[in-house]
Amino acid sequence: MKGILEAVTWGVIQGLTEFIPVSSSGHLVLIPRFLEIGAPNIIFTIFLHVGTLLAVVIFFRKALIMLFTKERRLGLLVLTSTIPIFICGLLFADKIKMLFDLPRCVGYMLIINGAIIIMAHIKSRLINDRPPKSYSFLRTFIIGIAQAFALLPGISRSGITITAGMYGGLNKKEAYRFSFFLFVPAILLAITYSVKEMAVMEYAFSFNMIIGTIVSAVCGILALKFLLFMLMKARLYILGVYSVILGIFSIIIF
């Protein structure tokens, strides 16, 4: 029962925080320390990420299919905009992993993340229903550069890419949509890297991993809907304030 409860707990945490811009990586660093429990191992973490990948594929299934048919130019822009996070992941993977052992550093990153989300809130109120602009190479590549900063634990990938999109000229829905188009190749790269690491480790498969995956996927879909609601209603500042408070609390505790 304890194993099932932990699987559900981590599935909920991953599914919600991966898409709500409060940083899933930051929560996966801090929560085990707050609760004095063990963090999920690498194989279980992979399953959790598969769950959030399924959430995006299900939620954006029609739009993702369009990237291979009628919107192939946009599909190409998604791939080229993934280059920055791919390069940064290759060059700085070892240094970034060290940050996961520094909860105080994560606290500072969460404060920065909160500031980014508040900036997104301000921008979302200013642009309202701005007419759609084209997805240019420069505009989308800048979003890709912003995404690379989300490799740092405490910086939300969805938060920083949506913010970059809106400040780059996209309206709220366009920025939201492109952010999660970018998520698919980015998370596939992360899973591939994790599987490579897993190959040299001993691990045991359990049914709890499937439970965690399903819970992560379901919570991920709910989080995607919640984020769109908060964005369109210009209430992102609430998530920004939460991120800042969590960051300050983490610095004080650790």
Secondary structure, 3 states (H helix, E strand, C coil): CHHHHHHHHHHHHHHHHCCCCCCHHHHHHHHHHHHCCCCCCHHHHHHHHHHHHHHHHHHCHHHHHHCCCCCHHHHHHHHHCCHHHHHHHHHHHHHHHHHCCCHHHHHHHHHHHHHHHHHHHHHHHHHCCCCCCCCCHHHHHHHHHHHHHHHCCCCCHHHHHHHHHHHCCCCHHHHHHHHHHHHHHHHHHHHHHHHHHHCCCCCCCCHHHHHHHHHHHHHHHHHHHHHHHHHHCCCCHHHHHHHHHHHHHHHHHC
